[in-house]
Amino acid sequence: MAEDEAGDDRALWDDAAATFDAAPDHGLHDAVARGAWTALLRELLQEAHADSRPAVIADLGCGTGTLTALLAHDGHRVVGVDFSPQMLRIARAKTAGIVPEPTFVEADVQDPPLPPGSFDVVLSRHVLWATADPSSAVRNWHHLLKPGGLLLLIEGRWSTGAGLTAAESAALVEPLGGRTELRPLDDPALWGGPITDERYALLHTRRPG
């Protein structure tokens, strides 16, 4: 991405930060929505990280830190990455005092400056479709995982025409090897009401060893 384009995008997200959490699935102010996302993350992470240790998680494109906070409340060690300073300002305030307190990094999520092979889980929600090169992004994210680690992509192909279909996302991770599973996310509780478009979780496990 050219520097001027990145600056324009950053300004757009900075401007959106103040009202970003108003969406039911962003701020999770509603107890039903918050409970649905908490249960979903616990279910997906328990399958991928079944031992008793807290997981080390990279939350890429963390925005205002809502999912970061949910994960940290459950005891996981989370690093949130976003390129919007205003989004990160809200995320830091939202997660202040949680133990263990998350760490936040201002950076381009397509190639985050994080140590390779260091994370049990790399999570990205509604970010991959917006990257300049989704294929490059998933390769970079895959390199952050420990052997046997989980790449968890929560994506969709929305009624506006934006996004990635499940088949498109699966094709992006196929060259990485490992095991891939797709799950529909059509529970209205996750989104604040019924949906008519495609929303899903893609779970890709890096080969052990």
C-alpha positions as CSV (number, residue, x, y, z in Angstrom):
1,M,0.0,0.0,0.0
2,A,1.4,3.4,-1.0
3,E,2.2,5.7,1.9
4,D,-0.5,8.3,1.0
5,E,-3.1,5.6,0.6
6,A,-2.2,4.2,4.0
7,G,-2.5,7.7,5.5
8,D,-5.9,8.2,4.0
9,D,-7.1,4.9,5.3
10,R,-5.7,5.6,8.8
11,A,-7.6,8.9,8.8
12,L,-10.9,7.2,7.9
13,W,-10.5,4.7,10.7
14,D,-9.5,7.4,13.1
15,D,-12.6,9.4,12.2
16,A,-14.7,6.3,12.7
17,A,-13.3,5.4,16.1
18,A,-15.6,7.5,18.2
19,T,-18.8,5.8,16.9
20,F,-17.3,2.4,16.0
21,D,-18.6,0.7,19.1
22,A,-22.2,1.7,18.4
23,A,-22.6,-1.3,16.1
24,P,-24.0,-4.3,18.0
25,D,-21.2,-6.6,17.1
26,H,-18.5,-4.0,17.7
27,G,-19.1,-2.6,21.1
28,L,-21.0,-5.6,22.4
29,H,-22.8,-3.4,24.9
30,D,-25.8,-5.8,24.8
31,A,-25.4,-8.6,27.3
32,V,-26.8,-11.2,24.8
33,A,-24.3,-10.2,22.1
34,R,-21.4,-10.1,24.5
35,G,-22.3,-13.5,25.9
36,A,-22.6,-15.0,22.4
37,W,-19.1,-13.7,21.4
38,T,-17.6,-14.8,24.7
39,A,-19.1,-18.3,24.3
40,L,-18.0,-18.5,20.7
41,L,-14.4,-17.5,21.4
42,R,-14.2,-19.9,24.3
43,E,-15.5,-22.8,22.2
44,L,-13.1,-22.1,19.3
45,L,-10.0,-21.6,21.5
46,Q,-10.7,-24.6,23.7
47,E,-10.6,-26.9,20.7
48,A,-7.4,-25.4,19.4
49,H,-5.7,-24.9,22.8
50,A,-7.0,-27.6,25.0
51,D,-4.3,-27.5,27.8
52,S,-4.7,-25.4,30.9
53,R,-2.2,-22.7,30.0
54,P,-3.5,-19.4,28.9
55,A,-3.0,-18.9,25.2
56,V,-0.7,-16.3,23.7
57,I,-2.9,-14.5,21.1
58,A,-2.4,-11.9,18.4
59,D,-5.6,-9.9,17.7
60,L,-4.8,-8.4,14.3
61,G,-6.9,-5.4,13.4
62,C,-8.1,-5.2,16.9
63,G,-9.9,-1.9,16.5
64,T,-11.3,-0.6,19.7
65,G,-10.3,-3.8,21.5
66,T,-13.6,-5.4,22.3
67,L,-12.5,-9.0,21.4
68,T,-9.1,-8.3,23.0
69,A,-10.9,-7.4,26.2
70,L,-13.0,-10.6,26.2
71,L,-9.9,-12.8,25.6
72,A,-7.9,-11.0,28.3
73,H,-10.8,-11.4,30.8
74,D,-10.5,-15.1,30.2
75,G,-6.8,-15.0,31.2
76,H,-5.2,-15.1,27.8
77,R,-2.1,-13.0,27.0
78,V,-3.1,-10.8,24.1
79,V,-1.3,-8.5,21.7
80,G,-3.6,-6.2,19.8
81,V,-2.4,-4.7,16.5
82,D,-4.1,-1.8,14.6
83,F,-2.9,1.1,12.5
84,S,-5.4,3.6,13.8
85,P,-4.1,5.6,16.8
86,Q,-7.6,6.6,17.8
87,M,-8.9,3.0,17.8
88,L,-5.9,2.0,19.9
89,R,-6.5,4.8,22.3
90,I,-10.0,3.5,23.0
91,A,-8.7,-0.1,23.2
92,R,-6.2,0.8,25.8
93,A,-8.8,2.6,27.9
94,K,-11.2,-0.3,27.5
95,T,-8.7,-2.9,28.7
96,A,-7.0,-0.9,31.4
97,G,-6.9,-2.9,34.7
98,I,-7.6,-6.3,33.1
99,V,-5.1,-8.9,34.3
100,P,-3.1,-9.8,32.3
101,E,-3.3,-6.4,30.6
102,P,-3.1,-6.6,26.8
103,T,-0.3,-5.1,24.9
104,F,-1.1,-2.9,21.9
105,V,1.0,-2.2,18.8
106,E,0.4,0.5,16.2
107,A,1.3,-1.1,12.9
108,D,0.1,-2.4,9.5
109,V,-1.8,-5.6,10.2
110,Q,-0.9,-7.1,6.8
111,D,2.7,-7.5,8.0
112,P,2.7,-7.0,11.7
113,P,6.1,-6.5,13.5
114,L,5.6,-9.4,15.8
115,P,8.0,-12.3,16.5
116,P,7.5,-15.3,14.2
117,G,6.5,-18.6,15.8
118,S,5.4,-17.0,19.0
119,F,1.6,-17.3,19.1
120,D,-0.8,-20.0,20.0
121,V,-3.6,-18.2,18.1
122,V,-3.7,-15.5,15.5
123,L,-7.2,-13.9,15.4
124,S,-8.5,-11.5,12.8
125,R,-12.1,-10.4,12.6
126,H,-13.4,-8.6,9.5
127,V,-9.9,-7.4,8.5
128,L,-8.6,-9.8,5.9
129,W,-11.0,-8.7,3.1
130,A,-9.8,-5.1,3.5
131,T,-6.0,-5.8,3.2
132,A,-4.2,-4.8,0.1
133,D,-3.0,-8.4,-0.5
134,P,-5.0,-11.0,1.4
135,S,-2.8,-13.8,0.2
136,S,0.3,-12.1,1.5
137,A,-1.5,-11.3,4.7
138,V,-2.4,-14.9,5.5
139,R,1.1,-16.1,4.8
140,N,2.5,-13.4,7.2
141,W,0.0,-14.3,9.9
142,H,0.7,-18.0,9.5
143,H,4.4,-17.4,10.2
144,L,3.5,-15.9,13.6
145,L,2.0,-19.2,14.8
146,K,3.8,-21.8,16.9
147,P,3.6,-25.3,15.4
148,G,0.1,-26.6,15.9
149,G,-1.2,-23.0,16.4
150,L,-4.5,-21.7,15.2
151,L,-5.2,-19.1,12.6
152,L,-8.7,-17.9,13.3
153,L,-10.4,-15.8,10.6
154,I,-13.8,-14.4,11.2
155,E,-15.0,-13.0,7.9
156,G,-18.0,-12.7,5.6
157,R,-19.4,-11.7,2.3
158,W,-21.9,-9.0,3.2
159,S,-25.1,-7.9,1.5
160,T,-23.2,-4.8,0.3
161,G,-21.0,-7.0,-1.9
162,A,-17.9,-6.4,0.2
163,G,-16.0,-9.1,1.9
164,L,-14.7,-12.6,1.1
165,T,-16.8,-15.8,0.7
166,A,-15.9,-18.8,2.7
167,A,-14.6,-20.5,-0.4
168,E,-12.4,-17.5,-1.2
169,S,-10.9,-17.5,2.3
170,A,-10.3,-21.3,2.2
171,A,-8.5,-20.9,-1.1
172,L,-6.2,-18.3,0.5
173,V,-5.0,-20.7,3.3
174,E,-4.9,-23.9,1.2
175,P,-1.3,-23.4,0.1
176,L,-0.2,-23.2,3.7
177,G,-0.9,-26.8,4.4
178,G,-2.3,-27.9,7.7
179,R,-6.0,-28.5,8.5
180,T,-8.8,-26.1,7.7
181,E,-12.4,-26.0,9.0
182,L,-15.2,-23.6,8.1
183,R,-18.1,-22.8,10.5
184,P,-21.1,-20.7,9.7
185,L,-21.8,-17.8,12.1
186,D,-25.5,-17.3,11.6
187,D,-26.6,-17.0,15.2
188,P,-28.5,-13.7,15.4
189,A,-27.2,-13.1,18.9
190,L,-23.7,-12.5,17.4
191,W,-24.9,-9.7,15.2
192,G,-27.7,-8.0,17.0
193,G,-30.4,-9.6,14.8
194,P,-31.0,-12.0,11.9
195,I,-28.6,-11.9,9.0
196,T,-29.1,-12.8,5.3
197,D,-25.5,-12.8,4.1
198,E,-22.6,-15.1,4.6
199,R,-20.6,-14.9,7.9
200,Y,-18.3,-17.6,9.1
201,A,-15.2,-18.6,11.1
202,L,-12.3,-20.2,9.3
203,L,-10.0,-22.3,11.5
204,H,-6.6,-23.2,10.1
205,T,-4.3,-25.2,12.2
206,R,-0.5,-25.0,11.4
207,R,1.2,-28.3,11.0
208,P,2.9,-29.4,14.2
209,G,6.7,-29.6,14.0
